[in-house]
Amino acid sequence: MKRFVEGQDRGQSTLFPECLEDWIDEDNPVRVIDVFVGSVDLPDLGFVGVQPEATGRPSYHPSVLLKLYIYGYLNRVQSSRRLEREAGRNVEAMWLLGRLIPDHKTIADFRKDNGTAIRKVCGRFVALCRELGLLTQASVAIDGSKFKAVNNRDKNFTRAKMERRLEQIDESVARYLSQLDTADLQEPSEALAAKTTHLKEKLAKLATELERLKALEKAMLASPDRQISLTDPDSRSMATSGRGSGVVGYNVQVAVDTEHHLIVTHEVTNTGSDRSQLANIASQAKEVLGADHLDVVADRGYFNSPEILACEQANISVTMPKPMTSGAKSDGRFGKQDFVYLAIEDVYRCPAGEKLAYHYTNEEDGKTLRRYWTTACPSCPPNLDVRRVLSGASRDGNMSTCLKRCNSVSMRIRRQCACAARRPSIPSARSRCGWVRRTS
């Protein structure tokens, strides 16, 4: 075949070099893995099997398995069986492991028995990046990802799911009993006898299933979160963005360096929501980086006032968008974000230009509320579509702002409305949908 790149004959003899060193470039990442693992004190980190047993079959040194584990992580090879195949066919893995081919069960047991030690290795890598000057800026981005566990959704039980299962069994039992009652009114025959026997067998199976579900319900109610998974006990059912597309798995929180995109710290949780994870993962990142002050960027899923306050108390500045949970916009009304706080006068200015003056302070649900309102709302021009805010202002123009703990929260809010650029300040306020800060 002319004008094409032609391959060599499969029967052609070749001399494969015995020295694997010739096949690995000087800048190949496996050389970094080899040097890094060689510099780590494995006994100090708590790896199992560093000291060989006096009897029995020789085992693989933990450094060999750790190199293979890190190599698989860098190349997105997670399965222990695939790692076993890579060790036997991949030249890079051959060089890294010295042509050793661990069994997939050995690889899986290594990960299972040394989870804590592997986490400490990640910490050592972050320390190495700090020494190399890769983590000089104390700024991280935090986000979470849902990872599916090896646990079928049918083998995960919550209170609602258990109630549905029990209702289905009750409906099936009632249906089969009704069919048996109907069969009793018919003339005896072989077909009718076979049908009756079949219905009785189904009822017996349902009774067995009911006993099993009752035992599972008892174990489920005894668990702290009223949920139980049979295959992977630590996994939990979590909601996802798609409607009715929940996943049984884990919520992995990750803090990433904003400059070089290196993972600073991570934590695996079985809490489906990110709202309670901000302060914890941010504090871990601050400790790992050894910084006195840390800047954190996160999405609106982390917006939670107690978490933001905890970050402020730990000298961590948080930047995130404020979720717009009010239904004012969808109802054709102005939201509280459309009212501008004038710090010098201590008043709010509505979209019509009227000022809502401060009147008094009271407490509600443990929060100190400052009440602002104006009496000019009924006299608004009919052609001006200005509606009062029902979530932050009552129908008579009354607006309340919460000052409890607000002055200590220095969180920068990204405003998405067009009038944000012309606002002189952002009020220290908490409507019934979230916290913002006061600036002068």
Buried (B, 14 or more C-beta within 10 A) or exposed (E): EEEEEEEEEEEEEEEEEEEBEEEBEEEBBBBEBBEBBEEBEBEEBEBEBBEEEEEEEEEBBBBBBBBBBBBBEEBEBEEBEBBBBBBEEBEBBBBBBEEBBBEBEBBBBBBEBBEEBBBBBBEBBBEBBBEEEBBBBBBBBBBBEBEEBEBEEEBBBBEEBBEEBBEEBEEBBEEBEEBBEEBEEEEEEEEEEEBBEEBEEBBEEBEEBBEEBEEBBEEBEEEEEEBBBBEBEEBBBBEEEEEEEBBBBBBBBBBBBBEEEBBBBBBEBBBBBBEEBBBBBBBBBBEBBEBEEBBBBBBBBBBBBEBBBBBBEBEBBBBBBBEBEBEBEEEEBBBBBBBBBBBEEEBBBBBBEBBBBBEEEEEEEEBBBBBBBBEBBEEBEEEEEBBBBBBBBBEEBBBBBBBBBBEEBEBEBEBEEEEEEEBEBBBBBBBEBBBBBBEE
